[in-house]
Amino acid sequence: MPGDLDAQLREMMDLPAETEWIEFKEAKTDYGFDKIGKYFSALSNEANLHGKPAGWLIFGVTDRPPRTIVDSHYRLTPPGLDRLKEEIAQHTNHRISFAAVHELMVEGKRVVMFQIPPAPRGVPTTWKGYAYGRNHESLEPLALYEIEAIRRQAPQDDWSAEVCESATFADLDPDAIAFAREKYKEKHRDLADEVDEWDDSTFLTEAKVCVQGRVTNAALILLGRSEAASLLSPAVAHIVWVLRDEGGDNVDYAHFGPPLILAVDRVFQKVRNLTVRHISGETLFPLEVTQYDPWVIREALHNCIAHQDYRQAARITVTERPGSLMFTNRGEFIPGTVLNVIERDMPPDRYRNPFLANAMVELNMIDTVGSGIRRMFRKQWDRNFPMPDYDLDEEGMVQVTIPGRVIDERYTRMLIEHKDLTLMDVIALDRVQKGYPIPKEERDLLRKKNLIEGRHPNLYVSEIVAAKTDTRADYIRNRSFDRAYFKDMVVEYLLAYHEAKRGEIENLLLDKVSDALNEEQKRRFIKDLLQEMRKEGTITTVGRTRGATWVLTPGTRDDA
């Protein structure tokens, strides 16, 4: 492979000028991350438009003929290039990243070759919501006619639209069809009278569930009889509800097969949507509300049905734990990140199962006019509950957890009382409360509004907010004391006992260091504090590193 890459690099270097799908950069020391992302979008789109198997961004080569190797030090030190693929994927619209990143030595000099996959058929690759392209050597927004050229490409095979040759209308559930008619009439009120006159074949074709009177995989998923599930094999259309206790042990479970249009309410009936006492934020008197909003439960489950990769032969799962519901479906999260969906507040560029998704729109199960995900977050906010958690870390799987209990009513009430906050502010603050990391730009924005304090990654809600919610004690515990306080404690200890091992100093300080830090972070804080005091000349060590003893530097506090 290195030899092949070397030959391929030489061929590209010999080209008379940069092509639209190849870009050379010297990148001797560093190169802007955002610029790399824009080139990723541009080269991906150009590779698509020119029918190339890949686009290439090459560091360590001069950009004009005759090209020479100049040696790139881009991300040469740890963690190097390891994180770059994931960092790029976080900002693309369909979460694609480099097909490969190749490092090779040519003439004793380092070259980095970024191999970029072409944009998927029908969907331009975007970077932070914008599609880029190349105009000769210039990096520019992708031209409108080029965007349309990609969008007009035939989409990838849609399994949900395929006709199941062995299925007939007798394999569809009559109750499910009747329910689908009512949902269709809710969506198309002007056709209500006419729908009642249609036979099943006409209705299902008009509702875009069947194709010219033939039963599709989508029809079997939504409307098929339970015994007809085998017609989808090896694909699986199945929902499992699992009830677990505080220890994570299974307490109860139930299975639901087609028709999934009816299974949604059956799953909902299984969920123990308990009544809880809850402060609304508008009054000091507690209200009684259910743990979960019914619309949110149905929306989360409908999304699982619409986006499940049925060919993986896996089940959709709904896991109920005390205080939360978790929905899991197979298949990557196509929009890339949840924040992209919420910020854009518009339908995704593509669906895994476009035929199925469109049928669910016609049957009033999902709505592509606005963002259902954004509405889920908004409903949780309106109810003063924590935000939904999307876990996209496991490749090829999406997990959505809906909290059913308030983490801290005082903080929740504060969020509602701050009418100047945006939904993005609330989501960021919610992540801070849960101890999750947030991007630098969000941290900077929250700091500017005086909503958070602390050093990344140990953030906590600021004193201004804490004072408004009567959590001053929590704030002080998280803030801890300043470094001078700890230094004085070390000095006083050494004045009294003359020397101390590292473990003795840790025992002295650990329970006083901020609760915002975990055990490892507290020990690192103490280690850094001692090193800082050594550099200041306050203390010094006697002996070797492992058995070193800390003592006061001669002359420190001679008056003691």
C-alpha positions in Angstrom: 0.0 0.0 0.0 2.8 2.6 0.8 4.3 1.9 -2.6 1.0 2.3 -4.3 0.3 5.6 -2.5 3.7 6.9 -3.4 3.1 6.2 -7.1 -0.4 7.7 -6.8 1.0 10.8 -5.1 3.6 11.2 -7.9 0.9 11.0 -10.6 -1.2 13.7 -8.9 1.9 15.9 -8.4 2.6 15.6 -12.1 -0.8 17.0 -13.1 -0.4 20.4 -14.9 -2.8 22.2 -12.5 -4.9 21.4 -9.5 -8.1 19.6 -10.4 -11.3 20.3 -8.7 -11.1 17.1 -6.6 -7.4 17.4 -5.6 -5.9 20.1 -3.4 -2.2 20.5 -2.3 -1.2 22.4 0.8 2.3 22.9 2.3 0.9 22.9 5.9 4.4 22.9 7.3 3.3 23.5 10.9 -0.5 23.8 11.3 -3.6 24.4 9.2 -7.0 25.8 10.3 -9.6 23.1 11.2 -12.5 25.0 9.7 -10.6 25.4 6.5 -10.0 21.7 6.4 -13.8 21.2 6.9 -14.6 23.5 4.0 -12.2 21.7 1.7 -13.7 18.4 2.9 -17.1 19.5 1.7 -15.8 21.0 -1.6 -13.6 18.0 -2.6 -16.4 15.5 -1.6 -18.9 17.4 -3.8 -16.4 17.7 -6.7 -15.6 14.0 -6.6 -19.3 13.3 -6.9 -19.8 15.7 -9.8 -16.8 14.4 -11.7 -17.5 10.7 -11.0 -14.3 10.1 -9.0 -13.9 7.4 -6.4 -12.4 10.0 -3.9 -11.3 13.5 -3.5 -7.8 14.3 -2.1 -6.4 16.9 0.3 -2.7 16.6 0.5 -0.4 18.2 3.1 3.3 18.6 2.6 3.4 19.4 -1.1 3.7 22.8 -2.8 0.5 23.8 -4.6 1.9 25.0 -8.0 3.9 23.0 -10.6 6.6 21.9 -10.4 5.4 20.6 -7.1 7.9 19.6 -4.5 7.8 17.8 -1.1 8.3 20.3 1.8 7.6 18.1 4.9 4.4 18.7 6.9 4.3 18.8 10.7 0.5 19.0 10.8 -0.7 17.2 14.0 2.6 15.5 14.4 2.5 15.4 18.2 -0.1 13.3 20.1 -3.0 12.8 19.7 -2.0 13.6 16.2 -4.5 12.6 13.5 -6.4 10.1 15.6 -9.3 12.4 16.5 -9.6 14.2 13.2 -12.0 11.8 11.6 -14.5 12.1 14.4 -14.0 15.9 14.6 -14.8 16.2 10.9 -17.9 13.9 11.2 -19.4 16.1 13.9 -19.9 19.0 11.4 -20.9 17.2 8.1 -24.6 16.8 7.3 -24.5 13.0 7.0 -21.7 12.4 9.4 -19.2 11.2 6.9 -15.5 11.7 7.4 -12.3 10.8 5.7 -12.3 7.4 4.0 -8.7 7.2 5.2 -5.8 9.4 6.4 -2.4 8.2 5.1 0.9 9.3 6.5 4.0 8.5 4.4 7.6 9.5 4.2 8.7 10.6 0.7 12.4 11.7 0.2 12.7 11.6 4.0 9.8 14.1 4.4 6.3 13.6 5.8 3.3 13.8 3.6 -0.3 13.5 4.8 -2.9 12.3 2.3 -6.6 12.8 3.3 -8.8 10.5 1.2 -12.3 12.0 1.0 -15.4 10.0 -0.1 -17.6 11.5 -2.8 -20.9 13.0 -1.7 -23.7 10.4 -1.5 -26.0 10.4 -4.6 -28.7 13.0 -4.2 -27.2 14.8 -1.2 -24.4 17.5 -1.4 -21.9 17.2 1.4 -22.1 20.3 3.7 -19.8 21.7 6.3 -21.6 23.4 9.2 -24.7 23.6 7.1 -23.1 25.0 3.9 -22.1 23.2 0.7 -18.7 24.1 -0.8 -17.1 23.5 -4.2 -14.1 24.4 -6.3 -13.8 27.0 -9.1 -10.5 26.1 -10.6 -8.2 26.7 -7.6 -10.6 28.8 -5.6 -12.7 27.4 -2.7 -16.2 28.8 -3.0 -19.8 28.0 -2.0 -21.1 25.2 -4.3 -23.0 26.8 -7.3 -26.8 26.4 -7.3 -26.8 24.4 -10.5 -24.2 22.0 -9.1 -26.3 21.5 -5.9 -29.3 20.7 -8.1 -27.2 18.4 -10.3 -26.3 16.3 -7.2 -29.9 16.4 -5.9 -31.3 15.2 -9.2 -29.1 12.0 -9.0 -31.0 8.8 -8.4 -31.1 8.1 -4.7 -29.5 5.0 -3.2 -31.7 1.9 -3.1 -34.7 2.3 -0.8 -35.5 -1.1 0.7 -38.7 0.2 2.2 -40.0 1.0 -1.3 -39.4 -2.5 -2.7 -42.4 -4.6 -3.6 -42.7 -7.8 -1.5 -43.5 -10.2 -4.4 -44.9 -12.9 -2.1 -47.3 -10.6 -0.2 -50.9 -9.8 -1.0 -53.6 -7.5 0.5 -54.7 -10.5 2.5 -51.4 -10.2 4.5 -52.5 -6.7 5.7 -54.3 -6.2 9.0 -57.9 -4.9 8.5 -57.9 -3.0 11.8 -54.6 -1.4 10.9 -56.0 -0.3 7.5 -59.1 1.2 9.2 -56.8 3.1 11.6 -54.6 4.3 8.8 -57.7 5.6 7.0 -58.6 7.7 10.0 -55.1 9.1 10.3 -55.0 9.9 6.6 -58.2 11.8 6.9 -56.7 13.8 9.8 -53.9 14.8 7.5 -56.1 15.4 4.5 -59.4 16.8 5.9 -60.5 18.0 2.4 -60.5 14.4 1.2 -62.3 12.9 4.2 -65.6 12.1 2.3 -63.8 10.8 -0.7 -61.5 8.5 1.3 -64.5 6.6 2.6 -65.4 5.7 -1.0 -62.0 4.3 -1.9 -61.4 0.5 -1.8 -58.3 -0.6 0.1 -56.1 -0.8 -3.0 -56.9 2.8 -4.0 -56.5 4.1 -0.5 -53.2 2.4 0.1 -51.8 3.7 -3.3 -53.1 7.2 -2.7 -51.6 7.1 0.8 -48.3 6.1 -0.8 -48.0 3.0 1.3 -48.4 0.6 -1.7 -47.2 1.0 -5.4 -49.9 0.5 -8.1 -51.8 -1.9 -5.9 -48.8 -4.0 -4.9 -47.6 -4.5 -1.3 -44.3 -2.9 -0.3 -42.0 -3.6 2.6 -43.2 -0.3 4.1 -46.8 -1.6 3.9 -45.9 -4.8 5.7 -44.0 -2.9 8.4 -46.9 -0.4 9.1 -50.0 -2.5 8.3 -49.0 -6.1 8.0 -50.6 -8.9 10.0 -48.5 -10.2 12.8 -48.1 -13.6 11.0 -46.9 -11.9 7.9 -43.7 -10.6 9.6 -41.9 -13.6 8.1 -42.4 -12.2 4.6 -39.9 -9.5 5.4 -37.2 -12.0 6.4 -34.3 -11.7 6.8 -35.3 -8.1 7.7 -37.0 -7.7 11.1 -39.8 -5.3 12.0 -40.2 -5.7 15.8 -40.4 -3.6 18.9 -39.3 -4.8 22.4 -40.4 -3.0 25.6 -38.2 -3.8 28.6 -38.8 -2.7 32.2 -35.7 -2.6 34.5 -35.3 -1.8 38.1 -32.7 0.5 39.8 -30.1 -2.2 39.6 -30.5 -2.7 35.9 -32.2 -6.1 36.2 -35.1 -6.9 33.9 -38.5 -6.9 35.7 -40.9 -7.3 32.7 -40.9 -7.2 28.9 -43.2 -7.5 25.9 -42.8 -8.0 22.2 -44.7 -6.2 19.4 -44.6 -7.1 15.7 -46.5 -5.7 12.7 -48.7 -3.8 12.2 -46.4 -1.2 13.8 -48.9 1.6 13.2 -51.0 -0.1 16.0 -48.0 -1.3 18.0 -47.0 2.3 19.0 -50.1 2.8 21.2 -49.6 -0.7 22.6 -46.1 0.1 23.7 -47.3 3.4 25.1 -49.8 1.5 27.3 -47.0 -0.6 28.7 -45.0 2.5 29.9 -45.6 3.3 33.5 -46.2 7.0 33.0 -46.4 7.8 36.7 -47.7 11.0 38.2 -45.1 13.1 40.0 -45.2 16.2 42.1 -43.6 19.0 40.2 -43.0 22.7 40.5 -44.1 24.5 37.4 -42.0 27.6 37.5 -45.1 29.8 37.4 -46.2 29.1 40.9 -44.7 28.1 44.2 -47.3 25.3 44.6 -46.4 21.9 43.3 -48.4 20.4 40.4 -49.1 16.8 39.6 -48.0 15.9 36.1 -47.1 12.7 34.3 -43.4 11.8 33.9 -43.6 11.8 30.1 -45.5 13.8 27.6 -47.5 11.3 25.4 -46.5 13.2 22.2 -42.8 12.9 23.0 -43.1 9.2 23.6 -44.9 8.7 20.3 -42.6 11.0 18.4 -39.5 9.2 19.7 -41.0 5.8 18.7 -42.2 7.0 15.3 -38.6 8.3 14.6 -37.3 4.8 15.5 -39.7 3.2 13.0 -38.9 5.7 10.3 -35.1 5.5 10.6 -34.5 1.9 11.6 -32.2 0.0 9.3 -34.4 -3.1 9.1 -31.9 -5.1 7.0 -29.7 -5.4 10.1 -32.3 -7.8 11.5 -32.4 -6.0 14.9 -35.3 -4.9 17.0 -36.3 -1.4 18.0 -36.1 -1.3 21.8 -37.8 0.8 24.5 -36.1 0.4 27.8 -37.9 1.8 30.8 -35.9 2.5 33.9 -37.0 4.4 37.1 -37.1 8.0 35.9 -36.2 7.5 32.2 -37.2 6.0 28.9 -34.5 5.0 26.3 -35.4 4.4 22.6 -32.9 2.5 20.5 -32.8 1.9 16.7 -30.2 0.6 14.3 -28.6 2.8 11.7 -26.4 5.9 11.8 -27.9 9.3 12.7 -27.9 10.7 9.2 -28.1 14.5 10.0 -24.7 14.1 11.8 -25.5 15.9 15.1 -28.6 16.7 17.0 -27.6 20.3 17.4 -27.5 20.6 13.6 -31.1 19.5 13.4 -32.3 21.8 16.1 -30.4 24.8 14.8 -31.6 24.4 11.2 -35.2 23.5 12.3 -35.9 21.9 9.0 -36.3 18.4 7.5 -33.1 16.3 6.9 -31.7 16.2 3.4 -32.4 12.5 3.2 -33.9 9.6 5.0 -32.7 6.0 5.3 -36.2 4.8 4.3 -37.7 7.7 2.2 -40.7 5.7 1.0 -41.5 4.6 4.5 -41.0 8.1 5.9 -43.2 9.6 3.3 -46.0 7.0 4.0 -45.8 7.9 7.7 -46.2 11.5 6.8 -49.3 10.7 4.7 -50.7 8.7 7.7 -50.0 11.6 10.0 -47.5 9.7 12.1 -44.6 12.1 11.5 -44.4 15.7 10.2 -41.6 16.8 7.8 -42.8 20.4 7.8 -40.9 21.2 11.1 -38.4 19.4 13.2 -39.9 16.8 15.5 -36.6 16.6 17.4 -36.7 20.4 18.1 -40.3 20.1 19.3 -39.3 17.2 21.7 -36.7 19.5 23.3 -39.2 22.4 23.5 -41.8 20.2 25.1 -39.4 19.0 27.8 -38.4 22.6 28.5 -42.1 23.7 28.7 -42.6 20.9 31.3 -39.5 22.0 33.2 -37.9 18.6 32.7 -34.3 17.9 31.6 -33.6 17.7 27.9 -33.5 14.5 25.8 -30.1 12.8 25.6 -29.0 11.6 22.2 -26.2 9.0 22.4 -24.5 8.6 19.0 -21.2 7.2 20.2 -21.9 3.6 19.2 -21.4 3.3 15.5 -24.6 2.3 13.6 -27.0 2.9 16.5 -29.0 5.8 17.9 -30.1 5.9 21.5 -32.5 8.6 22.8 -33.2 8.9 26.5 -36.2 10.9 27.7 -35.8 11.9 31.4 -38.9 11.5 33.5 -37.8 13.3 36.6 -36.4 16.7 37.4 -32.7 16.7 38.3 -33.0 19.9 40.4 -36.3 21.7 40.6 -34.6 25.0 41.6 -32.4 25.0 38.5 -35.3 24.0 36.3 -37.4 26.9 37.7 -34.5 29.2 37.1 -34.4 28.2 33.4 -38.1 28.9 33.0 -37.8 32.3 34.8 -35.0 33.4 32.5 -37.1 34.4 29.5 -34.1 35.8 27.7 -32.6 32.4 27.2 -32.8 30.6 23.9 -33.4 26.9 23.4 -29.7 26.5 22.6 -28.8 28.2 25.9 -31.1 25.8 27.8 -29.7 22.8 26.1 -26.1 23.9 26.9 -27.0 24.6 30.5 -28.7 21.2 30.8 -25.5 19.5 29.6 -23.5 21.5 32.2 -25.9 20.3 35.0 -25.5 16.7 33.8 -21.7 17.0 33.8 -21.5 16.6 30.0 -18.9 18.5 27.9 -20.0 21.4 25.7 -18.1 23.0 22.8 -15.9 26.0 23.4 -18.2 28.4 21.5 -21.1 27.4 23.8 -18.9 27.8 26.9 -17.9 31.3 25.8 -21.5 32.3 25.2 -22.7 31.0 28.6 -19.7 32.8 30.3 -20.6 36.0 28.6 -24.1 35.7 30.0 -22.6 34.9 33.5 -24.4 31.6 33.6 -21.4 29.3 34.2 -18.1 29.3 36.0 -15.2 26.9 36.5 -12.4 25.7 34.2 -13.1 23.3 31.4 -14.1 20.5 31.7 -15.2 21.1 35.3 -18.0 23.6 34.7 -20.9 24.5 37.0 -23.7 27.0 37.1 -22.5 30.4 38.3 -23.0 32.0 41.6 -25.5 34.5 40.1 -27.8 31.7 39.0 -27.2 29.7 42.2 -28.2 32.7 44.3 -31.5 33.0 42.5 -32.2 29.3 43.1 -31.2 29.1 46.7 -28.3 26.7 46.0 -25.5 28.8 47.5 -24.2 25.8 49.5 -23.9 23.7 46.3 -22.1 26.6 44.6 -19.6 27.0 47.4 -19.0 23.3 47.4 -18.4 23.2 43.7 -16.3 26.4 43.6 -14.1 25.2 46.5 -11.4 27.6 47.8 -8.7 29.5 45.9 -5.2 28.1 45.5 -3.7 30.4 48.1 -5.9 28.7 50.7 -4.6 25.3 49.9 -1.0 26.6 49.8 -1.4 28.0 53.2 -2.7 24.7 54.5 0.4 22.9 53.1 2.8 25.4 54.6 1.0 25.2 58.0 1.2 21.4 57.9 5.0 21.4 57.1 5.6 24.0 59.8 4.0 21.7 62.3 5.4 18.3 61.1 8.5 19.5 59.2 8.0 17.0 56.3 5.2 15.1 54.4 4.8 12.4 51.9 2.6 13.0 48.8 -0.1 10.8 50.2 -0.2 12.7 53.5 -0.7 16.0 51.6 -3.5 14.4 49.6 -5.2 13.2 52.7 -5.0 16.7 54.0 -6.6 18.4 51.0 -8.8 15.9 49.1 -12.0 16.4 50.9 -11.6 20.2 50.6 -11.1 20.3 46.8 -14.1 21.2 44.7 -16.8 18.6 44.3 -17.0 19.6 40.7 -13.8 17.4 40.2 -13.7 13.7 40.3 -11.2 11.7 42.4 -8.5 11.6 39.7 -8.9 15.3 38.9 -8.6 16.2 42.6 -5.3 14.3 42.8 -4.1 16.0 39.7 -5.0 19.4 41.1 -3.0 18.6 44.3 0.0 17.5 42.2 -0.1 20.7 40.1 -0.4 22.7 43.3 2.7 21.2 44.8 4.7 21.7 41.6 3.5 25.3 41.5 4.7 25.8 45.1 8.1 24.2 44.3 8.6 26.6 41.3 7.7 29.5 43.6 10.4 28.4 46.0 8.0 27.7 48.9 8.7 24.0 49.2 11.1 21.4 47.9 11.6 17.7 47.8 14.1 15.4 49.5 14.8 12.0 48.0 13.8 10.4 44.7 10.5 10.8 42.9 8.6 7.7 44.2 9.7 8.1 47.8 10.1 11.9 47.8 9.3 13.9 50.9 8.1 17.5 50.8 9.7 20.0 53.1 9.7 23.8 53.4 12.4 25.6 51.5 14.9 27.1 54.0 13.8 30.7 54.9 10.1 30.1 54.4 8.2 31.6 57.3 11.3 31.9 59.5 9.1 34.0 61.9 6.9 31.0 62.6 
